[in-house]
Amino acid sequence: MRGALTWLVTAALCAVAWLAWMGWDDEYQVDARTGETSGPYEAWQVIGSAVTLAVVVVVATIVFRDAVQVALAATAGYAIAWASTEMPDDDSGLSGVGLVMIVVGVGAASIALALGTRAVRSRLERGRPHS
C-alpha cells in the first residue's frame, strides 16, 4: 500500500508542477528589435518548475523513505504531464525526442536528489542518540 501511495502522491505532485508552471504557456515571444523568437517558456517558469520538482522529490523521499520509487514516480508524473500538453499538437514528430530528454533529465536529477536526501537523512539518524 505504501508503494502505491508513494507513486500516486509523488507523480501527481510532479505532474502539477509541470502543469502549474509551464503546461499552460504555448505562446512564443518575438524580440521587437532583433526579430528573434524564443519560448514558449520564460526562465522564471523553468526555474520555478525545477525548484518545485526538487522540493517534491526531497520531501517525498523524507516522507516515504523509498528514494528509487520517489525518483521513478517523479519522472513518470512530470513526463506524462509534459507529454499530455506537448505531444497532441506536434506535427513534426520531435516531441518524441523531447520526451526522451525530459525522462533522462528529470530522471537523473530526481535520482540524484532522492539518493542524496536518503544519504543525508541516514547520516543524521545515525548521529542521533537512541532513547
C-alpha positions in Angstrom: 0.0 0.0 0.0 2.8 2.4 0.9 4.4 1.9 -2.5 1.2 2.8 -4.3 0.8 5.9 -2.1 4.4 6.9 -2.9 3.8 6.6 -6.6 0.3 8.3 -6.5 1.3 11.3 -4.4 4.7 11.9 -5.9 3.6 11.5 -9.6 0.6 13.7 -9.0 2.6 16.5 -7.4 5.2 16.4 -10.1 2.5 16.5 -12.8 1.0 19.5 -11.1 4.5 21.1 -11.1 4.7 20.9 -14.9 1.1 22.0 -15.4 1.2 24.9 -13.0 4.5 26.4 -14.2 4.7 25.6 -17.9 1.8 23.4 -19.1 -0.4 26.4 -19.8 2.1 28.5 -21.8 2.2 28.0 -25.6 3.0 31.5 -26.8 6.3 32.4 -28.3 7.9 35.8 -27.7 9.4 37.9 -30.5 12.1 40.4 -29.8 10.9 43.6 -31.5 14.5 44.8 -32.0 16.1 41.7 -33.4 13.1 39.7 -34.7 14.3 36.6 -32.8 11.7 34.2 -31.5 12.1 32.5 -28.1 9.9 30.4 -25.8 7.4 29.4 -25.2 8.8 29.3 -21.7 10.4 32.1 -19.7 13.3 31.5 -17.4 11.2 32.1 -14.3 8.9 29.3 -15.3 11.7 26.8 -15.8 13.3 27.8 -12.6 10.0 27.6 -10.7 9.2 24.2 -12.1 12.7 22.8 -11.3 12.6 24.1 -7.7 9.1 22.7 -7.2 10.1 19.4 -8.6 13.2 19.4 -6.3 11.1 20.2 -3.2 8.6 17.4 -4.1 11.4 14.8 -4.5 13.2 15.8 -1.3 10.0 15.9 0.8 8.6 12.7 -0.7 11.9 10.9 -0.1 11.8 12.0 3.6 8.2 11.0 4.0 8.1 7.8 2.0 11.7 6.7 2.6 12.0 5.0 -0.8 14.4 7.1 -2.9 14.2 4.9 -6.0 10.4 4.8 -6.1 10.2 8.5 -5.5 12.6 9.3 -8.3 10.7 7.0 -10.7 7.3 8.4 -9.8 8.6 12.0 -10.1 10.0 11.3 -13.5 6.8 9.5 -14.6 4.5 12.2 -13.3 6.4 15.0 -14.9 6.9 13.3 -18.2 3.3 12.2 -18.5 2.1 15.8 -17.8 4.6 17.1 -20.3 3.5 14.7 -22.9 -0.2 15.4 -22.4 0.4 19.1 -23.2 3.1 18.9 -25.8 2.6 15.7 -27.9 -1.0 16.2 -29.1 -0.2 19.3 -31.2 3.1 18.1 -32.5 3.1 17.7 -36.3 6.9 17.4 -36.6 7.4 14.2 -34.6 10.1 15.9 -32.5 8.0 15.6 -29.3 9.3 12.1 -29.0 12.9 13.5 -28.7 11.6 16.0 -26.2 10.0 13.2 -24.2 13.3 11.3 -24.1 15.1 14.5 -23.0 12.5 15.1 -20.2 12.8 11.5 -19.0 16.6 11.5 -18.9 16.9 15.0 -17.4 14.2 14.7 -14.8 15.2 11.1 -14.1 18.8 11.9 -13.5 18.0 15.0 -11.3 15.4 13.1 -9.4 17.5 10.1 -8.6 20.4 12.3 -7.6 18.2 14.3 -5.3 16.4 11.3 -3.8 19.6 9.4 -3.2 21.3 12.4 -1.8 18.3 13.1 0.5 18.4 9.5 1.7 22.1 9.6 2.4 21.8 12.8 4.4 18.8 11.5 6.3 20.6 8.3 7.1 23.7 10.1 8.3 21.6 12.4 10.5 19.7 9.4 12.0 22.9 7.6 12.8 24.2 10.7 14.7 21.2 10.9 17.0 21.4 9.3 20.4 18.9 6.5 20.8 16.3 6.8 23.5 
